[in-house]
Structures are given as C-alpha cells and as structure tokens.
Amino acid sequence: MKRFALVLGVLLAAVWLADRALLPQQGYQPEALQELEVDPENLRYFPGNYVQSREQFRQLHTLVPQRYQVQQGLFRVPSSDDDLTVDWLHLSSDAPRLVVLVSGVHGMEAPTGAAMQFLFVDLLRAGQLPGDFDVLMLHALNPFGFKYGRRATENNVDLNRNLDTTTTLFANENQGYTQLRDLLLPQNPVDLSQWENRFFAERLSLKLVRNSRDAIQEAALSGQYQYPQGFYYGGDSFEPQQAFLQQLLADKTAPYQSILFVDLHTGFGSRGETHFYPGNPATEQIKRDMAWVFQDYDMVWPSEASGFFPIRGDLIGFAGKLLAGEKRFVPIILEFGTMDSLATKGGVESLHRTLLENQGHFHGFQSAEDRAEVQRRYQEMFYPTSDRWRSKIAEDMRGIYPQILERFQQLDRAKRETGQFNTAPVDTGR
C-alpha cells in the first residue's frame, strides 16, 4: 500500500511539474488593458445582437458620400430559422479599385467585424479615407452562428474550412486530430467540476510529453473533415454560402483590376492587438503586393514559430482562386486578439473553451450553471464585453484603414517586376 501511494505521489508530482514546465503561467491577461482610456465614440459601433447589427448594416447607405451609387441585397440562408440572411452593400463609382470587407465567417466573431464595417463607412463619410476606391461589404457570412452564439453554421461546419472551388477539399485527413480525439471530443454532458476539466492543462501536459505543442496546435486548429460533431469541422460538402459567394464576387468585382480583400476575425493573438495574417498567398505576385500594402505592420506568416498554421478551405484562399488569375488581388485576415492565444496559457484556455462549447452543443450540460458559464467564457473569447478592448480595437482601426488604403492606392503606381500578372506558385517552405 505504501509503495502504491509512493508511485501515485511521484506520478502526480511529475504531472504537476510537467504542467509548470510545459505550460508556463503566461498568456491570457484580462487586465492587460486596464491602463487604457475608453472613448465612448468608439463603443457606439458595436452591436448588441444579430438583429440589431443587421439593421445597423442595412442603414449604412445613409452615411455614404453622394459620389457613390448604392446597391444592397441579401442572400437568405436555408435554415430552420427563416430569418437568417447574409446582407451585402456595394458602393460603386468610376473608381479603378475595389475594397472588400467581410464579417462573420465565424458567427461569434461577427459583431466586432460588423462594428469595423460601420467604422469604415463612418470614416468614409467624414472624408478620412484616402484614395479613389469602391466598396463591397458582406455582413455576417454565417448569420446562424451570430444569432445563436456559435462559431460554426447550423450544420456545425466551420465556413473558414469549407470554401473551395473543388470538392477534393473534403478528402483531406487530419491525422493529428484523430490521435487527440479522446481529448478533443468528450462524449458526456459538460460538468465543469469534473477532474477532466479542472485539470485540463495537466491532461494536455501529458499529451505534450508525446507530441510537441506546435503539433497539437496545428492538429486542433488547421481543420478536419472526419468528425461531424467535432469543432473546426470543414463539412463533407459545400455550405450554401459557397455558391452565393462565388456568384456575388464574380458579378461585383468584374469592373475592377485591383482588389483589397479584408476578412475580419476575432479571437486569435495577443489581447487587444490587431494581427495581420496573410494566410497562404497563391502566387509570388500576391505575396509581393501584400508586402507593399501592409509594409507598415508585422505580417504573421504561417509557421511553427508564429503559432499561426496553414488552413484549408479558408475564405481568402477561395477568393484568391476566383479572382487572382485576372485581378491584382491583395488579401489579408485581420485578427483582433482576445485571449493571448499565441502564449501557451492563453492557447490552452482557448482550446478548452472551444472544446467545452462544442461538447455542450452536442451532449448537453450537467446543470444550468455549467451552461451559462461555458457560454459566458465562449462569448468572451470572441466578443469581449470589455469596453477597453472594444475601444482599443476601434481606435487602432482608425489608423489602420487610412494607412493600408494609402498603400493600396500607391500599389497601382508601383512597378510590377514582370510587367504582367505573375501566377507562379509561392514556395511557402512547408
């Protein structure tokens, strides 16, 4: 009995040490923005819910300068809820270039993206955006997720893993996800008091003994097509938004030769910071153009060192396949960080919150208190209630929008290295 107790004690000590060594106590710091002043003017852009945000978007045309012709429309997403729409707004003139702003590819991230669309039009109205350009905005590409508090669609599909031009996307396998299935896909109702949740970091530490942190993060985040009840599920067929997007982009981008394509996200990265994530540029010309337009900011290229990993079926990759062959296409993902997920502690906490929300969606909760707490944590991960966080993001974008638009305008005057569109594939080193 004494030997058993000794062995158990050594094992627990090893787990504790592994936790401290492999999961250093750094990362998510909700108090990180406490010194910032809140500008009430910045807070007015942020909506309270999906219906309010959609109505706010539908009224943006009233702020548009008179030089623009305004077109509005919507795509009604097939659903058990017959009032889910993807709304779009096209501001056209004789401008030679187009700016595309998309919000809500992930439903829970839509409120902040919609707020930044509102801010963009407000700056346009005030004459604070340089250059001659037209605008196409899409509001809440995943309206179900926005309205019902999920990242995924009604079919549990992550739209940012579902968009492509061919169905070969769905044949991809994520072996790392399969290896971690017992950790990532629990089959019981959520009980926050259970040891599996109380000691989630320690359980993950044991996985880190056999797998690197980067291998686990890549397996969990890059997308999977095998488990319909798992998070980051890319589906087994295209969601309805794929065909809608393909047609809308073909129609609205036809008159333009230069396109700045901005996909607005929240969650990943350092809290209160705006990260410039280029995804996987399809050609060297795109990569050079991105380097020019975003030269004033640190670009977070996919790599093990950065913590950002290449994903399949993403929106800007899809748009690039549709447009880059004939257009000068400059894409970017703007990630408004909430959880310090690039640090280990924040990354672990983000993974746990994602897991719990998905588990609860499919298997329920042990109590109403557990449901409320999981939902609260999940919302904070994508749409923080902090006025300081919201004000900081809006204030940053007041400076970012004019800067990247100025560079985008200069791009047309910048000499191309080849004198024509360069469609040579990019060597990503992966």
Buried (B, 14 or more C-beta within 10 A) or exposed (E): EEEEEEEEEEEEEEBEEBBEEBBEEEBBBBEBBEEBEBBEEBEEBBBEEBEEBBEBBBEBBEEBEEEBEEEBEBBEBEBEEEEBBBBBBBBBEEBBBBBBBBBBBBBBBBBBBBBBBBBBBBBBBEEEBBBEBBBBBBBBBBBBBBBBBBBBBBBBBBBBBBBBEEEEBBEBEBEBBEBBBEBBBBEEBBBBEBEEBEBBBBBBBBBBEEBEBEBBBBBBBBBBBBBEEBBBBBBBEBBBBBEBBBEBBEEBBEEBBBBBBBBBBBBBBBBBBBBBBBBBBBBBBBBBBBEBBBEEBEBBBBBBEBBBBBBBBBBBBBBBBBBBEEBBBBBBBBBBBBBBBBBBBBBBBBBBBBBBBBBBBBBEBBEEEBBEBBBEBBBBBBBBEBBBBBBBBBBBBBEBBBBBBBBBBEBEEEEEEEEEBBEEEBEEEE
